[in-house]
Amino acid sequence: ITNHSLKEKLQNSNLYVNSTQFSLLLLNLEEYYFEQHTANHIIKRDCKDERKTRGSLKICSKSIIFEPDEKLQPIIKIPLRDCISIEATEDDEANNPFTWYVNLRGLGTYIFDKTEYLFQLDVAGKVDDVIQTLLQLNRASHLDKLGDQAAMITAILQSRLARTSFDKNRFQNISETLHMECEAEMVTPLVTNPGHVCITDANLYFQPLNGYPKPVVHITMHNVRRIYKRRHGLMPLGLEVFCTENDLCSDIYLKFYNSQDRDELYFHIATYLENHITEQTAESYMLQWQRGHISNYQYLLHLNNLADRSCNDLSQYPVFPWIIADYSSLELDLTRPETFRDLSKPVGALNKERLEGLLVCGQNMENKLIKSHYKSEAFCLFKMKSIRQLTLVIVFLQKLIPEFYENDSSFLVNSLKLDLGKRQGGKMVDNVELPPWASDPDDFLQKCQNALESQYVSEHLHEWIDLVFGYKQKGREAIAANNVFHPLTYEGGVDLNSILDPNEKVALLTQILEFGQTPKQLFTTPHPQRIIPKFKSLSRTSSHNVSIAESPVSPNEESFEDLTEESITLAWNNIAKLKLYEQYKIHKDTAVQSCSVFVITSLIFALDSTLKMFSKESKMLQRSVSFSNMALSSCLILPGDTTVISSSWDNHIYFYSIAFGRLQDTLLGHDDAISKICWHDNRLYSASWDSTVKVWHCVPAEVLSTKRHHFELLAELEHDVSELEHLYYVTFFKLLHGFIYGSQDGNDAW
């Protein structure tokens, strides 16, 4: 094409894509990629300068895409709705028998009437099948209503899936036992990829119908750490699998065609993981965050996961608070409350005049339910802007994406030099402009991280959680807080299965996907505030001559009453002589609650929310076991080196068999969380937040002629300072120390 204006029009119509590599992102919304064939694109046929471009021809539900092998040449995308005819050519030449062409309607009759695209397939037997598929899809693309188009394309897709099955030759081991197989789609940002899901006793597989980006996606069941049921398009059809503890992005997100298949696959995975993983609840994460065992970032990430937010679903992308209000100072002072925005109000309600304007706009809408700032503003903008632009506006009205609190700053820089348009003053939109207090994008993200973990945010984060995940998300409290969204965006707002009209259903789905969805409500009562310690820890850089007067603990703050000057000096003198011998990375960004060493086989047991078994010899994590949906607090190994005991915040003590790799027994120990356990002379000592220390006598298994130990309560000691959590540890240490070393008569008595 030599005419510059014509070439520009063709590129704008998606006929020529300025790209050197195929991606599913080249597809339209709700478009599927079916199959590909090796082919030649023939240019100037029957002419002296006839040219053939070798490449891959891709058949999609709404377009034909040709990707040249030569990466310097552009990809060609032909919308099926613009095709006049698709047919095979009559050619008797032996070396060119399998060609077919597409007649394409022009962009305007004033430029040309028809353009011919001629492709030559390598395999003769595929020509008729490809043409029949394209004719079907072409008919679908010319239907007047989007619902009818979607219904016909779905029927074609289901027919293709029904004619194929998972290739069992892709199993990792021939001895694997098949549990179930079904049809599903792998969800990635903006697109989904149809195929077959297969689960065995050892692996989870997904085989794309088109073999893209690879023939089979394979996940080892032993590596799975977390699984979440998801709602996709407001329907309970999604399942997301994580093979890491705290990563933002999952290993696979699957969307099923019915909830029964989703639930059955979830059951098989959960059954396999029942002795290794226990699904955490919002309340358990809340307790961990409240007590300072996980960071603000980790807590928000967990809440997003529990509220169906996923990086693979742009309509439900994880949401984080916009917390900084100062974008003009040369230095960012995180000790000033004025640096931060009011987290108890949505962003749109921070300015009184702006809020009043938005409320007026909302009252003028046809839907009188829309009275809050975000969606009211959204509907005002809807009259002027495209849906995609509107989606970006909505995101920044209330929330930030988690990337603002991570380490990769590339999203702030227009490294590809994309044409992002012009500002009102005529200046081109390029890199994100940073505030004066940020020297570069990396420095900006680091200071955003520091702000998120600051004391002010820790003290007020629960107010933002009330708005987004909590009791102010719906109902009267939401209306009072000007925090109301469109009814379609809420879970249960519409039952798509009850809508029989395909056009109405497609319209609703499009609106849901474009506008986004409100997070699943996790809390129905006010979220508690984080516990901020009133005492400071001793400095790690203290000199040998540390004294009480030099201690960072002020006279007005709580301190350990039994730490004398002599004991402090002695302790820090010894610590100053310590040297690091070995270091193991067992946990990822989570606080380790307790640690115990299995001397005989060099095993290390450590706790966060799970019990982890690490081998010093192989330097590998061997097991990750969860007994409870709440945090584990302490662990020890019973004599005989076969059983590990672990205490939990759920008031229980758990007994885990190392040899058999399963939970052996459970003991309800206290009325509140257990903070510490200790073992001495066949006695188990447990300390709890219920202000008691209990002593348990162990009856050996061989005496009872059973496979389990039995514990009987011998003594219980109450304490009268339940309001000071750290004193539980101190009290327990005092009592235990006195019992073990202070007994004069050798009897087991306090």
Secondary structure by P-SEA (a helix, b strand, c coil): cccaaaaaaaaaacccccccccccccccccccccccccccccccccccbbbbbbbbbbbcccbbbbbbccccbbbbbbccccccbbbbbbcccccccbbbbbbbbccccccccbbbbbbbbccccaaaaaaaaaaaaaaaaacccaaaaaaaaaaaaaaaaaaccccccccccccccccbbbbbbbbcccbbbbbbbbbcccbbbbbbcccccccbbbbbcccccbbbbbbccccccbbbbbcccccccccbbbbbccaaaaaaaaaaaaaaaccccccccaaaaaaaaaaccccaaaaaaaaaaaaccccccccccbbbbbcccccccccccccccccccccccccccccaaaaaaaaaaaaacccccccccaaaaaaaacccccaaaaaaaaaaccccccccccccccccccccccccccccccccccccccccccccaaaaaaaaaaaaacccccccaaaaaaaccccccccaaaaaaccccccccccccccccccccaaaaaaaaaaaaaacccccccccccccccccccccccccccccccccccccccccccccccccaaaaaaaaaaaaaccccccccccccccccccccccccbbbbbbccbbbbbbcccccccccccccccccccccccccccbbbbbccccbbbbbbcccccccccccccccccccccccccbbbbbccccbbbbbbbcccccccccbbbbbbcbbbbbcccccaaaaaaaaaaaaaaaacccccccccc
